[in-house]
Amino acid sequence: MAGADGGWSVVEGEDDRFADDGRFGFGADDGVSASEARERESDDGGRPGKFSRTRRRPPRSDWQFPLLTGMGLQPKQQRLIVIIATIIGVLAGGTGLVVAINSIGDYSPEQRTSAAVIAPETALPRIFRGWGSPKLFDPVTDRAKDQRALTEKEVFGQSELVVSKKLKLKLVAKKLDTDCSAVLWGKNLLELVSDAECTQAARGLYTTSDGRYVGQYTLLNLKDGKSAADLVEQLKTLYRGGWTRPLESAKATFPAGGYSEAGGYALGHYVGLVWLGKVDGTDPGAKDDFVSLTLAMRGAEKAVYRRVATITGPSS
């Protein structure tokens, strides 16, 4: 019915006739009765007795948005908000976006990966690079031809490794395990080394003579060269959710959450893992020579070179 200010209103439940001054899409002048009007409304999914200034109908009253419902708004109130947002286009976009985001749910970094949950105190390399096995190590591609077990002395017989004239790596802890699952962590990584029939894992923890760097070398004894190459390749992504456990020592430790980097090397049926970081956990700068530190730590691989020489003989 017409309002005092010349506007209009519709009383819900008014059955017989509707005043129409041409602003409705249909009315008495169109020869449409109230019952026919309701039928049209029903076909369009609307409710009887509800009209707008144009042929567009407001949303159904049973629309409910999680955000608005959570604020305690009834369906009719929610409908009013949607109508207002539709009229004011800018608000419609903003409100619609907020409602859509809240309806979908929160997003967290944990949803981006299925990697293992990492405890805050866990040290993990930020960067990993992997390399395949050189032909030099072909004689030890199959463990069946290199059955002698590794020894702790064989791999970590040197207490110091020379980096430069002024810098040395000092061995502060060493250990050889026959249970590789005690040395590594991460479900997918453990499954890989289990399939590769890992029988030994030798670890050596180092610190530099100036006390600035910490490093660990790990040598894994796998069944064959294919398993070693596959492990290095898989670690290019797996290292984010599984890695080698650092040896404990009062003389050196990897800072939790600090910067460190790692490299993996297939060496016949062996895999060597080099892990380096700064004791203070900061990122490396122009004066930090991680390349020289890595080459020095790979001195532990002399054990594998000697095995190649044993198989091929001195003439090769």
C-alpha positions in Angstrom: 0.0 0.0 0.0 1.1 3.6 -0.5 3.0 5.2 2.3 2.5 8.7 3.7 5.7 9.9 1.9 4.5 8.8 -1.5 6.6 5.6 -1.3 5.2 2.1 -1.2 5.0 -0.9 1.1 3.5 -4.4 0.9 1.8 -5.9 3.8 2.6 -9.6 4.0 -0.5 -11.7 3.8 -2.6 -9.1 2.0 -4.5 -11.4 -0.4 -7.0 -9.6 -2.5 -5.5 -6.7 -4.5 -2.3 -4.8 -4.7 -2.1 -1.1 -5.4 0.1 -0.6 -8.5 1.2 2.8 -9.9 3.4 1.3 -12.6 6.4 0.7 -10.4 5.7 -3.0 -10.0 6.3 -5.3 -12.8 2.7 -6.5 -12.8 -0.6 -5.5 -11.1 -4.2 -4.8 -11.7 -3.5 -2.8 -14.9 -1.9 -5.9 -16.4 -4.9 -8.0 -15.6 -3.0 -10.1 -13.2 -4.8 -11.2 -10.1 -3.1 -11.7 -6.7 -3.3 -15.5 -7.1 -1.6 -15.3 -10.5 1.0 -13.1 -9.0 1.7 -15.6 -6.3 2.0 -18.4 -8.9 4.6 -16.3 -10.8 6.5 -15.8 -7.6 6.4 -19.5 -6.8 7.8 -20.3 -10.3 10.7 -17.9 -9.7 11.5 -19.4 -6.4 10.2 -16.5 -4.4 7.6 -16.2 -1.7 4.0 -15.0 -2.1 3.3 -11.4 -1.1 6.9 -10.3 -1.7 7.6 -7.8 -4.5 10.5 -5.4 -5.4 10.6 -2.2 -7.5 11.9 -4.3 -10.4 11.4 -7.8 -11.7 14.4 -9.0 -9.7 13.3 -10.9 -6.5 15.2 -10.7 -3.3 17.0 -13.9 -2.1 14.9 -16.7 -0.6 14.3 -16.3 3.1 15.9 -19.6 3.9 19.3 -18.4 2.6 21.7 -18.5 5.5 25.4 -17.4 5.5 27.7 -18.9 8.2 29.2 -15.5 9.1 25.8 -13.7 9.5 24.2 -16.7 11.3 27.2 -16.7 13.7 26.5 -13.1 14.4 22.9 -14.1 15.6 21.1 -12.6 12.6 17.8 -14.2 11.6 17.1 -15.2 7.9 15.0 -12.1 7.3 17.7 -9.9 8.6 20.3 -11.7 6.5 18.0 -11.2 3.5 17.8 -7.5 4.2 21.6 -7.2 4.3 22.0 -9.0 1.0 19.4 -6.7 -0.6 21.2 -3.6 0.6 24.6 -5.0 -0.6 23.0 -5.7 -4.0 21.9 -2.0 -4.3 25.3 -0.7 -3.2 27.6 -2.6 -5.7 30.9 -1.9 -3.9 29.6 -3.2 -0.6 28.1 -6.2 -2.4 31.6 -7.2 -3.7 33.3 -6.7 -0.4 30.6 -8.4 1.7 30.3 -11.3 -0.7 34.0 -11.9 -0.6 34.1 -11.8 3.2 31.2 -14.2 3.4 32.7 -16.5 0.8 36.0 -16.7 2.6 34.4 -17.3 6.0 32.2 -20.0 4.5 35.1 -21.8 3.0 37.1 -21.8 6.2 40.5 -20.7 7.4 43.8 -21.4 5.5 46.9 -22.4 7.3 50.4 -23.3 6.1 49.9 -26.9 7.4 47.4 -27.4 4.6 50.1 -26.9 2.0 52.0 -30.1 2.6 51.5 -33.6 3.9 55.0 -33.6 5.4 55.5 -34.7 9.0 54.8 -32.2 11.7 58.1 -30.6 12.8 58.6 -29.7 16.4 59.9 -26.1 17.1 63.2 -27.4 18.4 63.9 -29.5 15.3 66.9 -28.5 13.2 66.3 -28.9 9.4 68.2 -27.7 6.4 66.7 -24.9 4.4 68.3 -26.0 1.2 69.1 -29.4 -0.2 71.0 -30.3 -3.4 71.5 -33.8 -4.8 74.0 -35.5 -7.1 74.1 -38.9 -8.8 76.9 -41.4 -8.6 80.0 -40.9 -10.8 81.2 -43.8 -12.9 84.2 -44.1 -10.6 81.9 -45.8 -8.0 80.5 -48.4 -10.5 82.6 -51.2 -8.8 80.6 -50.7 -5.6 77.2 -50.4 -7.3 76.1 -53.8 -5.8 76.5 -54.5 -2.1 76.8 -58.2 -3.0 80.3 -57.3 -4.3 81.1 -55.1 -1.2 79.7 -57.2 1.6 82.2 -56.1 4.3 80.5 -53.9 6.9 81.6 -50.4 7.5 83.5 -49.6 10.7 83.4 -46.3 12.7 87.2 -46.0 12.5 87.1 -46.6 8.7 84.8 -43.6 8.1 85.8 -41.3 10.9 89.4 -42.2 11.5 90.6 -38.6 11.1 89.9 -36.3 14.1 90.5 -33.2 12.0 89.7 -32.2 8.4 91.5 -29.3 6.8 89.4 -26.6 5.2 92.2 -24.0 4.7 95.5 -23.0 6.2 93.6 -21.1 9.0 90.5 -23.2 9.4 89.9 -26.9 10.4 87.0 -29.1 11.1 87.3 -30.9 14.4 85.4 -34.2 15.0 83.5 -33.8 18.3 81.1 -36.9 18.1 80.8 -40.0 16.0 78.5 -43.0 16.0 77.7 -46.0 13.7 74.2 -47.5 13.9 72.9 -50.7 12.4 69.3 -49.5 12.7 68.9 -46.7 10.2 65.5 -45.8 11.7 67.3 -44.6 14.8 69.4 -42.1 12.7 66.7 -40.8 10.4 63.2 -39.4 10.9 60.1 -38.8 8.7 57.6 -41.5 7.7 58.3 -41.3 3.9 62.1 -41.2 4.4 62.0 -44.2 6.7 60.0 -46.1 4.2 62.5 -45.4 1.5 65.5 -46.5 3.4 63.6 -49.6 4.6 62.9 -50.5 0.9 66.6 -49.8 0.2 67.5 -52.3 2.9 69.7 -49.8 4.8 72.0 -51.8 7.1 74.3 -49.1 8.5 74.3 -45.3 9.1 77.6 -43.7 10.2 77.5 -40.1 11.6 80.2 -37.7 12.4 79.6 -34.3 14.0 82.1 -31.5 13.4 82.8 -27.9 14.5 85.3 -25.5 13.0 88.4 -24.4 14.9 87.0 -20.8 15.1 83.7 -22.1 16.6 81.6 -20.4 13.9 80.3 -23.5 12.0 78.8 -26.9 12.7 78.5 -29.8 10.3 77.5 -33.4 10.2 78.4 -36.1 7.7 76.2 -39.2 7.4 77.0 -42.3 5.3 74.2 -44.8 4.6 74.9 -48.4 3.4 72.1 -49.4 1.0 71.6 -52.5 -1.1 72.5 -51.2 -4.6 73.2 -48.1 -6.7 69.6 -47.7 -7.9 68.4 -47.4 -4.4 71.1 -44.9 -3.6 70.3 -42.8 -6.6 66.5 -42.9 -5.9 67.0 -41.8 -2.3 69.1 -38.8 -3.3 66.5 -37.8 -5.9 63.6 -38.2 -3.5 65.4 -36.2 -0.8 65.1 -33.2 -3.1 61.6 -32.8 -1.7 61.4 -35.3 1.2 64.0 -33.4 3.3 61.3 -30.9 4.2 59.5 -33.5 6.2 62.3 -36.0 7.1 66.0 -35.8 7.7 68.9 -37.2 9.6 69.1 -36.7 13.4 72.0 -34.6 14.6 74.4 -36.2 17.1 74.4 -34.6 20.5 77.4 -32.8 21.8 78.2 -30.0 24.2 80.8 -28.8 21.8 78.5 -28.2 18.8 74.8 -28.2 17.9 72.6 -27.1 15.0 70.5 -24.1 16.2 66.7 -24.8 16.0 65.1 -22.7 13.4 68.5 -21.4 12.2 69.9 -21.5 8.7 71.6 -24.7 7.5 72.0 -26.4 4.1 72.6 -29.9 2.9 73.8 -32.0 0.0 73.2 -35.6 -0.9 75.7 -37.8 -2.9 75.1 -41.2 -4.4 78.4 -43.2 -4.2 77.6 -46.6 -5.7 75.4 -48.3 -3.1 76.2 -45.7 -0.5 74.7 -42.3 0.1 76.7 -39.5 1.7 74.8 -36.6 3.4 76.6 -33.3 4.2 74.8 -30.9 6.5 76.3 -27.5 7.4 75.2 -24.5 9.3 76.4 -21.5 11.3 76.4 -21.9 15.1 74.6 -18.6 15.5 71.9 -19.7 13.1 72.2 -16.7 10.8 72.2 -16.8 7.0 75.5 -17.1 5.2 77.2 -14.0 4.0 79.8 -13.2 1.4 82.6 -14.3 3.7 81.0 -17.7 4.5 82.6 -20.4 2.3 80.2 -23.3 2.5 81.8 -24.9 -0.6 85.2 -25.3 1.0 83.5 -26.6 4.2 81.5 -29.2 2.2 84.6 -30.4 0.3 86.5 -30.8 3.6 83.7 -32.8 5.2 83.5 -35.1 2.3 86.9 -36.4 3.4 84.9 -39.1 5.2 84.2 -40.6 1.7 87.8 -41.8 1.5 86.4 -45.0 3.1 84.4 -45.6 -0.1 87.3 -44.7 -2.4 89.4 -47.3 -0.6 86.8 -50.0 -1.2 86.7 -49.2 -4.9 90.5 -49.6 -5.0 90.2 -52.9 -3.1 87.8 -54.3 -5.7 89.4 -53.0 -8.9 93.0 -53.5 -7.7 96.0 -51.0 -7.8 96.3 -51.2 -11.7 92.9 -49.6 -12.3 
